[in-house]
Amino acid sequence: MKRVKDLMLSTLFATTFLLPVAAQAAAVSVSEAAVGTQVENRALVGAGSQFDRSVGKLYAYTRIVGAEDGAQVAHRWYFGDDLMAEVTLPVAGNDWRTWSSKNLMSGWIGQWRVDVVSEDGTVLESIAFRVQ
């Protein structure tokens, strides 16, 4: 009987305290994600999946929905499997556009990606592109 009671108490604890946090984390998502050559008037310009090595600078643009004011996401820029930069970005509303940029050396030719990561470390979206 004690074992059943303990199980009931742990279930009550999980549903009362843990599920709202998990539900909140699951609510945050990315509705738009792309890499491009500029951001003008809070919109991405020159979006693509392949860029010339002379581009110099690229922007990762994301639209985050379902977050509460004061949340954060991170853009993690990877060249192959090497983390090249991590930029933490504030999310100040339920429907929020944000972006980061990365200066590229002309020798960094190959496969890249930007992972959009929530505060709890969940990869919400991954944007793959190639520099050639």
N, CA, C and O atoms as a Tinker XYZ file with bonds, in Angstrom:
   528  protein
     1  N      0.824000   -1.198000    0.000000    73     2
     2  CA     0.000000    0.000000    0.000000    64     1     3
     3  C      0.866000    1.259000    0.000000    63     2     4     5
     4  O      0.555000    2.236000   -0.680000    81     3
     5  N      1.972000    1.224000    0.781000    73     3     6
     6  CA     2.864000    2.380000    0.831000    64     5     7
     7  C      3.459000    2.653000   -0.549000    63     6     8     9
     8  O      3.602000    3.808000   -0.951000    81     7
     9  N      3.802000    1.595000   -1.267000    73     7    10
    10  CA     4.385000    1.750000   -2.609000    64     9    11
    11  C      3.384000    2.430000   -3.553000    63    10    12    13
    12  O      3.770000    3.295000   -4.340000    81    11
    13  N      2.124000    2.054000   -3.483000    73    11    14
    14  CA     1.092000    2.670000   -4.313000    64    13    15
    15  C      0.930000    4.134000   -3.942000    63    14    16    17
    16  O      0.799000    4.990000   -4.817000    81    15
    17  N      0.940000    4.423000   -2.647000    73    15    18
    18  CA     0.808000    5.808000   -2.173000    64    17    19
    19  C      1.988000    6.654000   -2.669000    63    18    20    21
    20  O      1.799000    7.777000   -3.136000    81    19
    21  N      3.209000    6.105000   -2.565000    73    19    22
    22  CA     4.396000    6.825000   -3.049000    64    21    23
    23  C      4.308000    7.081000   -4.554000    63    22    24    25
    24  O      4.668000    8.158000   -5.031000    81    23
    25  N      3.832000    6.092000   -5.288000    73    23    26
    26  CA     3.680000    6.242000   -6.729000    64    25    27
    27  C      2.662000    7.330000   -7.055000    63    26    28    29
    28  O      2.872000    8.131000   -7.966000    81    27
    29  N      1.566000    7.356000   -6.313000    73    27    30
    30  CA     0.541000    8.385000   -6.530000    64    29    31
    31  C      1.085000    9.774000   -6.228000    63    30    32    33
    32  O      0.800000   10.725000   -6.956000    81    31
    33  N      1.867000    9.898000   -5.158000    73    31    34
    34  CA     2.442000   11.200000   -4.809000    64    33    35
    35  C      3.439000   11.660000   -5.871000    63    34    36    37
    36  O      3.460000   12.838000   -6.228000    81    35
    37  N      4.265000   10.744000   -6.378000    73    35    38
    38  CA     5.239000   11.138000   -7.404000    64    37    39
    39  C      4.539000   11.522000   -8.703000    63    38    40    41
    40  O      4.979000   12.437000   -9.400000    81    39
    41  N      3.460000   10.831000   -9.030000    73    39    42
    42  CA     2.686000   11.190000  -10.216000    64    41    43
    43  C      2.054000   12.558000  -10.056000    63    42    44    45
    44  O      2.061000   13.358000  -10.992000    81    43
    45  N      1.506000   12.839000   -8.879000    73    43    46
    46  CA     0.914000   14.142000   -8.598000    64    45    47
    47  C      1.971000   15.233000   -8.717000    63    46    48    49
    48  O      1.706000   16.289000   -9.293000    81    47
    49  N      3.172000   14.991000   -8.176000    73    47    50
    50  CA     4.255000   15.965000   -8.268000    64    49    51
    51  C      4.604000   16.230000   -9.735000    63    50    52    53
    52  O      4.761000   17.383000  -10.137000    81    51
    53  N      4.724000   15.169000  -10.531000    73    51    54
    54  CA     5.100000   15.317000  -11.941000    64    53    55
    55  C      4.053000   16.106000  -12.707000    63    54    56    57
    56  O      4.402000   16.969000  -13.512000    81    55
    57  N      2.785000   15.829000  -12.475000    73    55    58
    58  CA     1.745000   16.530000  -13.227000    64    57    59
    59  C      1.577000   17.958000  -12.747000    63    58    60    61
    60  O      1.184000   18.826000  -13.527000    81    59
    61  N      1.866000   18.222000  -11.477000    73    59    62
    62  CA     1.696000   19.562000  -10.938000    64    61    63
    63  C      2.869000   20.475000  -11.282000    63    62    64    65
    64  O      2.672000   21.639000  -11.629000    81    63
    65  N      4.088000   19.950000  -11.187000    73    63    66
    66  CA     5.265000   20.808000  -11.314000    64    65    67
    67  C      6.057000   20.611000  -12.598000    63    66    68    69
    68  O      6.581000   21.588000  -13.134000    81    67
    69  N      6.165000   19.425000  -13.098000    73    67    70
    70  CA     7.023000   19.172000  -14.244000    64    69    71
    71  C      6.326000   19.370000  -15.579000    63    70    72    73
    72  O      6.942000   19.899000  -16.504000    81    71
    73  N      5.099000   18.980000  -15.716000    73    71    74
    74  CA     4.423000   19.079000  -17.001000    64    73    75
    75  C      4.235000   20.510000  -17.482000    63    74    76    77
    76  O      4.407000   20.755000  -18.676000    81    75
    77  N      3.890000   21.476000  -16.623000    73    75    78
    78  CA     3.776000   22.840000  -17.146000    64    77    79
    79  C      5.084000   23.355000  -17.737000    63    78    80    81
    80  O      5.059000   24.062000  -18.745000    81    79
    81  N      6.213000   23.023000  -17.144000    73    79    82
    82  CA     7.502000   23.447000  -17.691000    64    81    83
    83  C      7.733000   22.781000  -19.034000    63    82    84    85
    84  O      8.144000   23.447000  -19.985000    81    83
    85  N      7.481000   21.488000  -19.135000    73    83    86
    86  CA     7.662000   20.781000  -20.407000    64    85    87
    87  C      6.710000   21.319000  -21.459000    63    86    88    89
    88  O      7.094000   21.480000  -22.618000    81    87
    89  N      5.477000   21.599000  -21.071000    73    87    90
    90  CA     4.511000   22.134000  -22.029000    64    89    91
    91  C      4.938000   23.505000  -22.511000    63    90    92    93
    92  O      4.780000   23.822000  -23.690000    81    91
    93  N      5.480000   24.330000  -21.613000    73    91    94
    94  CA     5.936000   25.659000  -22.011000    64    93    95
    95  C      7.105000   25.547000  -22.985000    63    94    96    97
    96  O      7.142000   26.258000  -23.990000    81    95
    97  N      8.062000   24.660000  -22.698000    73    95    98
    98  CA     9.219000   24.489000  -23.585000    64    97    99
    99  C      8.779000   23.974000  -24.949000    63    98   100   101
   100  O      9.329000   24.378000  -25.974000    81    99
   101  N      7.795000   23.087000  -24.966000    73    99   102
   102  CA     7.323000   22.528000  -26.230000    64   101   103
   103  C      6.576000   23.561000  -27.058000    63   102   104   105
   104  O      6.495000   23.429000  -28.279000    81   103
   105  N      6.029000   24.586000  -26.417000    73   103   106
   106  CA     5.254000   25.597000  -27.125000    64   105   107
   107  C      6.144000   26.512000  -27.964000    63   106   108   109
   108  O      5.676000   27.069000  -28.957000    81   107
   109  N      7.398000   26.678000  -27.596000    73   107   110
   110  CA     8.312000   27.539000  -28.344000    64   109   111
   111  C      8.706000   26.821000  -29.624000    63   110   112   113
   112  O      9.137000   25.669000  -29.590000    81   111
   113  N      8.556000   27.506000  -30.760000    73   111   114
   114  CA     8.931000   26.894000  -32.033000    64   113   115
   115  C      9.444000   27.960000  -32.995000    63   114   116   117
   116  O      9.351000   29.159000  -32.734000    81   115
   117  N      9.982000   27.495000  -34.099000    73   115   118
   118  CA    10.503000   28.363000  -35.147000    64   117   119
   119  C      9.536000   28.282000  -36.327000    63   118   120   121
   120  O      9.328000   27.207000  -36.889000    81   119
   121  N      8.946000   29.419000  -36.700000    73   119   122
   122  CA     8.028000   29.416000  -37.840000    64   121   123
   123  C      8.731000   29.780000  -39.148000    63   122   124   125
   124  O      8.235000   29.443000  -40.223000    81   123
   125  N      9.869000   30.456000  -39.075000    73   123   126
   126  CA    10.690000   30.779000  -40.246000    64   125   127
   127  C     12.152000   30.664000  -39.858000    63   126   128   129
   128  O     12.540000   31.041000  -38.752000    81   127
   129  N     12.959000   30.144000  -40.767000    73   127   130
   130  CA    14.397000   30.066000  -40.536000    64   129   131
   131  C     15.099000   30.000000  -41.878000    63   130   132   133
   132  O     14.754000   29.176000  -42.724000    81   131
   133  N     16.083000   30.864000  -42.075000    73   131   134
   134  CA    16.828000   30.874000  -43.331000    64   133   135
   135  C     18.144000   31.614000  -43.133000    63   134   136   137
   136  O     18.333000   32.329000  -42.150000    81   135
   137  N     19.037000   31.428000  -44.078000    73   135   138
   138  CA    20.309000   32.155000  -44.113000    64   137   139
   139  C     20.300000   33.005000  -45.373000    63   138   140   141
   140  O     19.847000   32.561000  -46.428000    81   139
   141  N     20.804000   34.235000  -45.258000    73   139   142
   142  CA    20.843000   35.141000  -46.396000    64   141   143
   143  C     21.980000   36.139000  -46.285000    63   142   144   145
   144  O     22.804000   36.069000  -45.373000    81   143
   145  N     22.011000   37.063000  -47.224000    73   143   146
   146  CA    23.139000   37.997000  -47.338000    64   145   147
   147  C     22.935000   39.319000  -46.608000    63   146   148   149
   148  O     23.907000   40.033000  -46.361000    81   147
   149  N     21.695000   39.663000  -46.254000    73   147   150
   150  CA    21.426000   40.921000  -45.554000    64   149   151
   151  C     20.116000   40.810000  -44.789000    63   150   152   153
   152  O     19.302000   39.920000  -45.036000    81   151
   153  N     19.931000   41.745000  -43.848000    73   151   154
   154  CA    18.633000   41.947000  -43.215000    64   153   155
   155  C     18.295000   43.419000  -43.413000    63   154   156   157
   156  O     19.055000   44.300000  -43.013000    81   155
   157  N     17.149000   43.675000  -44.034000    73   155   158
   158  CA    16.676000   45.042000  -44.262000    64   157   159
   159  C     15.239000   45.149000  -43.778000    63   158   160   161
   160  O     14.397000   44.317000  -44.116000    81   159
   161  N     14.965000   46.174000  -42.989000    73   159   162
   162  CA    13.618000   46.373000  -42.446000    64   161   163
   163  C     13.090000   45.109000  -41.775000    63   162   164   165
   164  O     11.933000   44.735000  -41.972000    81   163
   165  N     13.918000   44.465000  -41.000000    73   163   166
   166  CA    13.599000   43.242000  -40.246000    64   165   167
   167  C     13.178000   42.074000  -41.128000    63   166   168   169
   168  O     12.454000   41.184000  -40.683000    81   167
   169  N     13.633000   42.077000  -42.383000    73   167   170
   170  CA    13.343000   40.981000  -43.316000    64   169   171
   171  C     14.655000   40.501000  -43.943000    63   170   172   173
   172  O     15.548000   41.301000  -44.225000    81   171
   173  N     14.759000   39.195000  -44.155000    73   171   174
   174  CA    15.955000   38.617000  -44.755000    64   173   175
   175  C     15.983000   38.875000  -46.246000    63   174   176   177
   176  O     14.963000   38.761000  -46.926000    81   175
   177  N     17.156000   39.223000  -46.751000    73   175   178
   178  CA    17.382000   39.464000  -48.175000    64   177   179
   179  C     18.441000   38.468000  -48.643000    63   178   180   181
   180  O     19.373000   38.148000  -47.904000    81   179
   181  N     18.291000   37.984000  -49.868000    73   179   182
   182  CA    19.301000   37.091000  -50.450000    64   181   183
   183  C     19.335000   35.714000  -49.824000    63   182   184   185
   184  O     20.406000   35.121000  -49.697000    81   183
   185  N     18.179000   35.190000  -49.430000    73   183   186
   186  CA    18.119000   33.861000  -48.826000    64   185   187
   187  C     18.567000   32.803000  -49.816000    63   186   188   189
   188  O     18.325000   32.915000  -51.018000    81   187
   189  N     19.218000   31.781000  -49.303000    73   187   190
   190  CA    19.656000   30.695000  -50.168000    64   189   191
   191  C     20.230000   29.550000  -49.378000    63   190   192   193
   192  O     20.300000   29.587000  -48.150000    81   191
   193  N     20.639000   28.529000  -50.105000    73   191   194
   194  CA    21.278000   27.378000  -49.473000    64   193   195
   195  C     22.714000   27.198000  -49.966000    63   194   196   197
   196  O     23.444000   26.342000  -49.468000    81   195
   197  N     23.118000   28.020000  -50.958000    73   195   198
   198  CA    24.496000   28.018000  -51.452000    64   197   199
   199  C     24.954000   29.456000  -51.632000    63   198   200   201
   200  O     24.223000   30.298000  -52.154000    81   199
   201  N     26.184000   29.722000  -51.188000    73   199   202
   202  CA    26.720000   31.074000  -51.258000    64   201   203
   203  C     28.157000   31.013000  -51.758000    63   202   204   205
   204  O     28.887000   30.062000  -51.477000    81   203
   205  N     28.548000   32.034000  -52.499000    73   203   206
   206  CA    29.912000   32.134000  -52.996000    64   205   207
   207  C     30.846000   32.472000  -51.839000    63   206   208   209
   208  O     30.468000   33.196000  -50.918000    81   207
   209  N     32.052000   31.951000  -51.892000    73   207   210
   210  CA    33.030000   32.173000  -50.819000    64   209   211
   211  C     33.387000   33.635000  -50.634000    63   210   212   213
   212  O     33.934000   34.003000  -49.594000    81   211
   213  N     33.093000   34.479000  -51.618000    73   211   214
   214  CA    33.394000   35.909000  -51.506000    64   213   215
   215  C     32.288000   36.687000  -50.785000    63   214   216   217
   216  O     32.381000   37.909000  -50.665000    81   215
   217  N     31.251000   36.007000  -50.307000    73   215   218
   218  CA    30.108000   36.685000  -49.697000    64   217   219
   219  C     30.526000   37.546000  -48.502000    63   218   220   221
   220  O     29.945000   38.609000  -48.285000    81   219
   221  N     31.501000   37.117000  -47.738000    73   219   222
   222  CA    32.011000   37.920000  -46.622000    64   221   223
   223  C     31.227000   37.796000  -45.333000    63   222   224   225
   224  O     31.814000   37.593000  -44.270000    81   223
   225  N     29.905000   37.914000  -45.406000    73   223   226
   226  CA    29.086000   37.884000  -44.200000    64   225   227
   227  C     27.729000   37.286000  -44.537000    63   226   228   229
   228  O     27.144000   37.585000  -45.578000    81   227
   229  N     27.233000   36.431000  -43.636000    73   227   230
   230  CA    25.898000   35.862000  -43.793000    64   229   231
   231  C     25.082000   36.105000  -42.532000    63   230   232   233
   232  O     25.629000   36.314000  -41.449000    81   231
   233  N     23.758000   36.073000  -42.696000    73   231   234
   234  CA    22.824000   36.296000  -41.597000    64   233   235
   235  C     21.933000   35.076000  -41.431000    63   234   236   237
   236  O     21.415000   34.539000  -42.410000    81   235
   237  N     21.756000   34.640000  -40.193000    73   235   238
   238  CA    20.771000   33.612000  -39.869000    64   237   239
   239  C     19.566000   34.337000  -39.289000    63   238   240   241
   240  O     19.679000   35.078000  -38.313000    81   239
   241  N     18.414000   34.110000  -39.905000    73   239   242
   242  CA    17.184000   34.819000  -39.556000    64   241   243
   243  C     16.169000   33.803000  -39.051000    63   242   244   245
   244  O     15.953000   32.773000  -39.689000    81   243
   245  N     15.550000   34.083000  -37.920000    73   243   246
   246  CA    14.532000   33.181000  -37.393000    64   245   247
   247  C     13.342000   33.974000  -36.876000    63   246   248   249
   248  O     13.472000   35.102000  -36.402000    81   247
   249  N     12.192000   33.350000  -36.985000    73   247   250
   250  CA    10.964000   33.888000  -36.399000    64   249   251
   251  C     10.526000   32.889000  -35.335000    63   250   252   253
   252  O     10.212000   31.738000  -35.637000    81   251
   253  N     10.511000   33.341000  -34.100000    73   251   254
   254  CA    10.202000   32.497000  -32.953000    64   253   255
   255  C      8.759000   32.759000  -32.531000    63   254   256   257
   256  O      8.355000   33.912000  -32.386000    81   255
   257  N      7.991000   31.707000  -32.335000    73   255   258
   258  CA     6.606000   31.846000  -31.873000    64   257   259
   259  C      6.409000   31.001000  -30.614000    63   258   260   261
   260  O      7.073000   29.984000  -30.415000    81   259
   261  N      5.486000   31.446000  -29.782000    73   259   262
   262  CA     5.127000   30.702000  -28.588000    64   261   263
   263  C      6.004000   30.959000  -27.379000    63   262   264   265
   264  O      5.819000   30.318000  -26.344000    81   263
   265  N      6.954000   31.876000  -27.478000    73   263   266
   266  CA     7.825000   32.168000  -26.338000    64   265   267
   267  C      7.215000   33.270000  -25.480000    63   266   268   269
   268  O      6.445000   34.101000  -25.962000    81   267
   269  N      7.569000   33.260000  -24.221000    73   267   270
   270  CA     7.147000   34.332000  -23.330000    64   269   271
   271  C      8.175000   35.441000  -23.355000    63   270   272   273
   272  O      9.350000   35.205000  -23.636000    81   271
   273  N      7.735000   36.648000  -23.061000    73   271   274
   274  CA     8.623000   37.798000  -22.983000    64   273   275
   275  C      9.765000   37.489000  -22.015000    63   274   276   277
   276  O      9.535000   37.004000  -20.907000    81   275
   277  N     10.977000   37.769000  -22.433000    73   275   278
   278  CA    12.141000   37.516000  -21.599000    64   277   279
   279  C     12.853000   36.213000  -21.920000    63   278   280   281
   280  O     13.889000   35.915000  -21.327000    81   279
   281  N     12.319000   35.438000  -22.842000    73   279   282
   282  CA    12.974000   34.184000  -23.240000    64   281   283
   283  C     14.208000   34.490000  -24.092000    63   282   284   285
   284  O     14.436000   35.631000  -24.494000    81   283
   285  N     14.987000   33.458000  -24.354000    73   283   286
   286  CA    16.165000   33.587000  -25.209000    64   285   287
   287  C     16.284000   32.358000  -26.096000    63   286   288   289
   288  O     15.833000   31.269000  -25.742000    81   287
   289  N     16.892000   32.552000  -27.244000    73   287   290
   290  CA    17.325000   31.444000  -28.092000    64   289   291
   291  C     18.781000   31.708000  -28.441000    63   290   292   293
   292  O     19.293000   32.810000  -28.242000    81   291
   293  N     19.430000   30.694000  -28.955000    73   291   294
   294  CA    20.814000   30.860000  -29.404000    64   293   295
   295  C     20.920000   30.403000  -30.844000    63   294   296   297
   296  O     20.257000   29.454000  -31.262000    81   295
   297  N     21.761000   31.089000  -31.595000    73   295   298
   298  CA    22.150000   30.650000  -32.932000    64   297   299
   299  C     23.553000   30.080000  -32.792000    63   298   300   301
   300  O     24.480000   30.784000  -32.393000    81   299
   301  N     23.704000   28.806000  -33.121000    73   299   302
   302  CA    25.021000   28.157000  -33.098000    64   301   303
   303  C     25.447000   27.909000  -34.534000    63   302   304   305
   304  O     24.817000   27.132000  -35.251000    81   303
   305  N     26.523000   28.573000  -34.952000    73   303   306
   306  CA    27.059000   28.475000  -36.304000    64   305   307
   307  C     28.108000   27.369000  -36.346000    63   306   308   309
   308  O     29.094000   27.414000  -35.611000    81   307
   309  N     27.892000   26.369000  -37.214000    73   307   310
   310  CA    28.810000   25.244000  -37.364000    64   309   311
   311  C     29.385000   25.210000  -38.776000    63   310   312   313
   312  O     28.668000   25.370000  -39.764000    81   311
   313  N     30.690000   25.000000  -38.841000    73   311   314
   314  CA    31.377000   24.715000  -40.100000    64   313   315
   315  C     31.752000   23.241000  -40.028000    63   314   316   317
   316  O     32.648000   22.862000  -39.274000    81   315
   317  N     31.067000   22.408000  -40.815000    73   315   318
   318  CA    31.195000   20.959000  -40.622000    64   317   319
   319  C     30.630000   20.635000  -39.248000    63   318   320   321
   320  O     29.476000   20.947000  -38.952000    81   319
   321  N     31.448000   20.007000  -38.411000    73   319   322
   322  CA    31.026000   19.702000  -37.038000    64   321   323
   323  C     31.658000   20.633000  -36.013000    63   322   324   325
   324  O     31.486000   20.439000  -34.809000    81   323
   325  N     32.394000   21.650000  -36.484000    73   323   326
   326  CA    33.082000   22.571000  -35.576000    64   325   327
   327  C     32.205000   23.774000  -35.260000    63   326   328   329
   328  O     31.745000   24.471000  -36.164000    81   327
   329  N     31.978000   24.014000  -33.976000    73   327   330
   330  CA    31.234000   25.191000  -33.542000    64   329   331
   331  C     32.117000   26.420000  -33.758000    63   330   332   333
   332  O     33.193000   26.535000  -33.171000    81   331
   333  N     31.646000   27.340000  -34.612000    73   331   334
   334  CA    32.419000   28.532000  -34.951000    64   333   335
   335  C     31.964000   29.761000  -34.165000    63   334   336   337
   336  O     32.762000   30.665000  -33.919000    81   335
   337  N     30.694000   29.802000  -33.770000    73   335   338
   338  CA    30.172000   30.944000  -33.008000    64   337   339
   339  C     28.852000   30.554000  -32.365000    63   338   340   341
   340  O     28.109000   29.719000  -32.883000    81   339
   341  N     28.580000   31.170000  -31.237000    73   339   342
   342  CA    27.277000   31.028000  -30.586000    64   341   343
   343  C     26.819000   32.416000  -30.172000    63   342   344   345
   344  O     27.536000   33.142000  -29.484000    81   343
   345  N     25.615000   32.774000  -30.600000    73   343   346
   346  CA    25.060000   34.097000  -30.320000    64   345   347
   347  C     23.742000   33.908000  -29.574000    63   346   348   349
   348  O     22.820000   33.273000  -30.087000    81   347
   349  N     23.653000   34.458000  -28.367000    73   347   350
   350  CA    22.419000   34.399000  -27.587000    64   349   351
   351  C     21.573000   35.610000  -27.948000    63   350   352   353
   352  O     22.056000   36.742000  -27.962000    81   351
   353  N     20.306000   35.354000  -28.239000    73   351   354
   354  CA    19.404000   36.403000  -28.715000    64   353   355
   355  C     18.168000   36.482000  -27.831000    63   354   356   357
   356  O     17.568000   35.454000  -27.519000    81   355
   357  N     17.777000   37.687000  -27.423000    73   355   358
   358  CA    16.552000   37.823000  -26.626000    64   357   359
   359  C     15.313000   37.628000  -27.487000    63   358   360   361
   360  O     15.300000   37.968000  -28.670000    81   359
   361  N     14.283000   37.079000  -26.879000    73   359   362
   362  CA    12.978000   36.938000  -27.523000    64   361   363
   363  C     12.001000   37.716000  -26.652000    63   362   364   365
   364  O     11.678000   37.295000  -25.542000    81   363
   365  N     11.534000   38.849000  -27.158000    73   363   366
   366  CA    10.746000   39.770000  -26.345000    64   365   367
   367  C      9.257000   39.725000  -26.668000    63   366   368   369
   368  O      8.551000   40.720000  -26.505000    81   367
   369  N      8.782000   38.572000  -27.125000    73   367   370
   370  CA     7.362000   38.466000  -27.413000    64   369   371
   371  C      6.986000   37.120000  -27.983000    63   370   372   373
   372  O      7.849000   36.292000  -28.276000    81   371
   373  N      5.697000   36.906000  -28.138000    73   371   374
   374  CA     5.146000   35.643000  -28.609000    64   373   375
   375  C      5.447000   35.372000  -30.086000    63   374   376   377
   376  O      5.524000   34.213000  -30.494000    81   375
   377  N      5.615000   36.408000  -30.878000    73   375   378
   378  CA     5.922000   36.288000  -32.302000    64   377   379
   379  C      7.070000   37.256000  -32.574000    63   378   380   381
   380  O      6.852000   38.453000  -32.760000    81   379
   381  N      8.303000   36.723000  -32.596000    73   379   382
   382  CA     9.480000   37.581000  -32.567000    64   381   383
   383  C     10.473000   37.209000  -33.656000    63   382   384   385
   384  O     10.847000   36.043000  -33.787000    81   383
   385  N     10.902000   38.197000  -34.438000    73   383   386
   386  CA    11.939000   37.990000  -35.456000    64   385   387
   387  C     13.284000   38.388000  -34.870000    63   386   388   389
   388  O     13.413000   39.418000  -34.208000    81   387
   389  N     14.268000   37.564000  -35.123000    73   387   390
   390  CA    15.609000   37.869000  -34.637000    64   389   391
   391  C     16.637000   37.274000  -35.597000    63   390   392   393
   392  O     16.315000   36.388000  -36.389000    81   391
   393  N     17.856000   37.758000  -35.524000    73   391   394
   394  CA    18.902000   37.275000  -36.430000    64   393   395
   395  C     20.270000   37.476000  -35.819000    63   394   396   397
   396  O     20.457000   38.274000  -34.900000    81   395
   397  N     21.216000   36.732000  -36.352000    73   395   398
   398  CA    22.629000   36.890000  -36.009000    64   397   399
   399  C     23.410000   36.884000  -37.312000    63   398   400   401
   400  O     22.874000   36.540000  -38.366000    81   399
   401  N     24.666000   37.262000  -37.235000    73   399   402
   402  CA    25.491000   37.268000  -38.445000    64   401   403
   403  C     26.841000   36.625000  -38.155000    63   402   404   405
   404  O     27.271000   36.524000  -37.006000    81   403
   405  N     27.489000   36.198000  -39.222000    73   403   406
   406  CA    28.806000   35.579000  -39.119000    64   405   407
   407  C     29.663000   36.063000  -40.272000    63   406   408   409
   408  O     29.291000   35.927000  -41.437000    81   407
   409  N     30.821000   36.633000  -39.936000    73   407   410
   410  CA    31.811000   36.986000  -40.955000    64   409   411
   411  C     32.515000   35.701000  -41.383000    63   410   412   413
   412  O     32.922000   34.900000  -40.541000    81   411
   413  N     32.655000   35.510000  -42.689000    73   411   414
   414  CA    33.241000   34.280000  -43.220000    64   413   415
   415  C     34.569000   34.569000  -43.905000    63   414   416   417
   416  O     34.684000   35.490000  -44.714000    81   415
   417  N     35.550000   33.777000  -43.570000    73   415   418
   418  CA    36.839000   33.857000  -44.256000    64   417   419
   419  C     36.693000   33.139000  -45.597000    63   418   420   421
   420  O     35.929000   32.180000  -45.705000    81   419
   421  N     37.423000   33.597000  -46.623000    73   419   422
   422  CA    37.280000   33.021000  -47.959000    64   421   423
   423  C     37.683000   31.546000  -48.023000    63   422   424   425
   424  O     37.261000   30.834000  -48.935000    81   423
   425  N     38.483000   31.083000  -47.081000    73   423   426
   426  CA    38.910000   29.681000  -47.063000    64   425   427
   427  C     37.925000   28.737000  -46.403000    63   426   428   429
   428  O     38.121000   27.523000  -46.438000    81   427
   429  N     36.874000   29.264000  -45.804000    73   427   430
   430  CA    35.886000   28.421000  -45.119000    64   429   431
   431  C     34.853000   27.913000  -46.118000    63   430   432   433
   432  O     33.692000   28.322000  -46.108000    81   431
   433  N     35.311000   27.011000  -46.977000    73   431   434
   434  CA    34.476000   26.458000  -48.039000    64   433   435
   435  C     33.973000   25.087000  -47.580000    63   434   436   437
   436  O     34.744000   24.254000  -47.106000    81   435
   437  N     32.672000   24.876000  -47.731000    73   435   438
   438  CA    32.112000   23.585000  -47.360000    64   437   439
   439  C     30.740000   23.721000  -46.744000    63   438   440   441
   440  O     30.054000   24.731000  -46.904000    81   439
   441  N     30.363000   22.677000  -46.038000    73   439   442
   442  CA    29.028000   22.587000  -45.454000    64   441   443
   443  C     28.967000   23.336000  -44.116000    63   442   444   445
   444  O     29.835000   23.176000  -43.258000    81   443
   445  N     27.933000   24.145000  -43.964000    73   443   446
   446  CA    27.662000   24.915000  -42.755000    64   445   447
   447  C     26.247000   24.613000  -42.281000    63   446   448   449
   448  O     25.426000   24.076000  -43.024000    81   447
   449  N     25.981000   24.968000  -41.028000    73   447   450
   450  CA    24.623000   24.955000  -40.510000    64   449   451
   451  C     24.528000   25.910000  -39.336000    63   450   452   453
   452  O     25.517000   26.204000  -38.665000    81   451
   453  N     23.321000   26.384000  -39.107000    73   451   454
   454  CA    23.021000   27.176000  -37.920000    64   453   455
   455  C     21.927000   26.438000  -37.172000    63   454   456   457
   456  O     20.843000   26.213000  -37.708000    81   455
   457  N     22.212000   26.061000  -35.929000    73   455   458
   458  CA    21.207000   25.451000  -35.077000    64   457   459
   459  C     20.560000   26.543000  -34.238000    63   458   460   461
   460  O     21.250000   27.367000  -33.636000    81   459
   461  N     19.233000   26.545000  -34.203000    73   459   462
   462  CA    18.474000   27.458000  -33.353000    64   461   463
   463  C     18.128000   26.659000  -32.101000    63   462   464   465
   464  O     17.427000   25.650000  -32.173000    81   463
   465  N     18.624000   27.119000  -30.953000    73   463   466
   466  CA    18.565000   26.338000  -29.726000    64   465   467
   467  C     17.783000   27.091000  -28.655000    63   466   468   469
   468  O     18.009000   28.279000  -28.423000    81   467
   469  N     16.858000   26.382000  -28.004000    73   467   470
   470  CA    16.070000   26.983000  -26.916000    64   469   471
   471  C     16.914000   27.082000  -25.649000    63   470   472   473
   472  O     18.038000   26.581000  -25.591000    81   471
   473  N     16.353000   27.734000  -24.642000    73   471   474
   474  CA    17.059000   27.913000  -23.375000    64   473   475
   475  C     17.387000   26.582000  -22.696000    63   474   476   477
   476  O     18.378000   26.488000  -21.972000    81   475
   477  N     16.574000   25.564000  -22.920000    73   475   478
   478  CA    16.827000   24.269000  -22.281000    64   477   479
   479  C     17.764000   23.385000  -23.110000    63   478   480   481
   480  O     18.006000   22.233000  -22.748000    81   479
   481  N     18.292000   23.913000  -24.220000    73   479   482
   482  CA    19.254000   23.174000  -25.042000    64   481   483
   483  C     18.653000   22.385000  -26.184000    63   482   484   485
   484  O     19.375000   21.697000  -26.906000    81   483
   485  N     17.344000   22.469000  -26.362000    73   483   486
   486  CA    16.680000   21.761000  -27.452000    64   485   487
   487  C     16.945000   22.462000  -28.784000    63   486   488   489
   488  O     16.783000   23.678000  -28.891000    81   487
   489  N     17.351000   21.699000  -29.794000    73   487   490
   490  CA    17.523000   22.265000  -31.128000    64   489   491
   491  C     16.133000   22.381000  -31.753000    63   490   492   493
   492  O     15.486000   21.377000  -32.054000    81   491
   493  N     15.691000   23.613000  -31.939000    73   491   494
   494  CA    14.367000   23.883000  -32.485000    64   493   495
   495  C     14.345000   23.788000  -34.002000    63   494   496   497
   496  O     13.340000   23.397000  -34.595000    81   495
   497  N     15.450000   24.143000  -34.617000    73   495   498
   498  CA    15.550000   24.165000  -36.089000    64   497   499
   499  C     17.024000   24.125000  -36.456000    63   498   500   501
   500  O     17.876000   24.593000  -35.701000    81   499
   501  N     17.314000   23.570000  -37.606000    73   499   502
   502  CA    18.674000   23.554000  -38.125000    64   501   503
   503  C     18.619000   24.043000  -39.573000    63   502   504   505
   504  O     17.844000   23.527000  -40.377000    81   503
   505  N     19.439000   25.031000  -39.897000    73   503   506
   506  CA    19.468000   25.632000  -41.234000    64   505   507
   507  C     20.795000   25.213000  -41.881000    63   506   508   509
   508  O     21.864000   25.647000  -41.452000    81   507
   509  N     20.719000   24.380000  -42.898000    73   507   510
   510  CA    21.916000   23.927000  -43.587000    64   509   511
   511  C     22.176000   24.778000  -44.832000    63   510   512   513
   512  O     21.242000   25.160000  -45.537000    81   511
   513  N     23.448000   25.069000  -45.092000    73   511   514
   514  CA    23.837000   25.792000  -46.304000    64   513   515
   515  C     25.279000   25.461000  -46.642000    63   514   516   517
   516  O     26.016000   24.892000  -45.836000    81   515
   517  N     25.656000   25.829000  -47.842000    73   515   518
   518  CA    27.001000   25.520000  -48.333000    64   517   519
   519  C     27.677000   26.795000  -48.833000    63   518   520   521
   520  O     27.055000   27.634000  -49.485000    81   519
   521  N     28.958000   26.918000  -48.514000    73   519   522
   522  CA    29.787000   28.000000  -49.057000    64   521   523
   523  C     30.721000   27.335000  -50.062000    63   522   524   525
   524  O     31.410000   26.364000  -49.747000    81   523
   525  N     30.730000   27.888000  -51.298000    73   523   526
   526  CA    31.550000   27.275000  -52.359000    64   525   527
   527  C     32.391000   28.307000  -53.082000    63   526   528
   528  O     33.136000   27.963000  -53.999000    81   527
